[in-house]
Amino acid sequence: MDYSKYFSADVPSFLRSPVREIFRKVDLSAICSFAGGYPAAVTFPLADIPGLAEKVLGRYGTKALQYGATQGVPELREVIAKRYGVPVSQVQITTSSQQGIDVCSRVFLDPGDVVLAENPVYLGALQSFRAYRARVQEISAVSARHSEHASCHSEHSEESPVKFIYVIPDFNNPSGKTMTLQERQEIVRIARELDCLIVEDSPYRELRYSGEPVTTIRELAPERTLQLGSFSKIFAPGFRLGWIIGPEELLEQIYICKQCLDLCPPVFDQYLAAEFMGSGMLDANLQKSIAEYRRRRDLMVSLLEKYMPAGVSWTDPEGGLFLWLTLPPALDTVALYDKVLSAGVAYVAGSFFYTDGSHRNTMRLNFSFVDEAKMEPGIKLLAALVREAAADAAAADAVAAAAAAAAGAVADAAAADAVAAAGADAAAAEGGR
Ligand SMILES: Cc1ncc(COP(=O)(O)O)c(C=O)c1O
């Protein structure tokens, strides 16, 4: 049966995530996976969960198992509002921050609208923007254009409206980069000039291992920023809980939209999260997670220094879960992937995060999921295969250069023959006169 006629006009725009495909095909526990953005299982407060669950059931009884408010249970909204210094009315609970991205896309984007984003960009966000048939443009290009022409506003709004700027200012996924205060101010300046919103995706902000926190974009421009938070990396992703902080008028539309997405976020999970955050357990657990991740980041950086061949560089992020590697330009991490995977190591090719599939010599490495004992053999193996690919590329270059030189020599000889023949012809013609 041909089902294609049943699909909506949006369906061809759906983007399959190469990262999720890796998880579908590969048993993560059987390999050394630097691919996903999974937190370390040791950071989950496993031992605290039974006590938390007992408390929640004792306090709320069947209410914890019932449907709840679409905005989220008041107890969770209150602890989040208190932690981030905003009124409760500016907090909407989401069923994870991926839903936060999707609901913002659904509420603000029409087909053809423009989202300005960094390139490379978080794949899950790209999937949502594409699903609503929005176009993604690189923010740095707009920023450069703006410094040249202060009148860029009209240029953009006439073409197609920029509805929002999507950024991950802290410990970006995938690049690991953190925006400076000046870069954040520049984002705000562009947003004000274009009169668009900003979606500040911030699931990693609390995972800082070095350096000083930088002011959030929400703090710089609260009137036009929707800041997305998540419990996935500071509690456990299995609870699927996140939040949006933003202006009430915007949250009102998000609230209406969310009614048809899930009616309400998971109630039992919300009470657990409220208790975990409100009682101080989250902060205590966070300190342990930060120490764990700092060790893993430092270990991965030191192993890269030890094993990677010359010509490979990487970021040293101040937090988050990812390192970004750049290999010599001749190497192709998409082509290399199968060989590395069959040797038992996984990464994500960097080009998957570029809207145009470029930068095929880059890769994203996650340092949070693989335990420390597995990290050294994993990086050693990856480095050996990168070295081998670099040698193959150099050999291929040498063969190509030799072939080009030989072709050049043949051409030179042919040209010399032609010149000689022409000379002989001319001489013959001369003699004939
Ligand atoms: C930048 C970014 N935003 C959002 C998400 C989604 O997180 P969750 O839906 O688990 O809150 C992720 C997950 O890795 C991410 O890296």
The ligand as an ORCA input file, in Angstrom:
! r2SCAN-3c Opt
* xyz 0 1
  C      21.149     22.274     23.570
  C      20.131     21.269     23.953
  N      18.852     21.648     24.074
  C      17.901     20.785     24.423
  C      18.189     19.451     24.669
  C      17.080     18.526     25.043
  O      17.175     18.145     26.389
  P      15.949     17.586     27.178
  O      14.813     17.448     26.236
  O      16.387     16.267     27.709
  O      15.650     18.569     28.257
  C      19.507     18.999     24.549
  C      19.823     17.598     24.772
  O      20.902     17.114     24.689
  C      20.504     19.940     24.178
  O      21.778     19.587     24.048
*
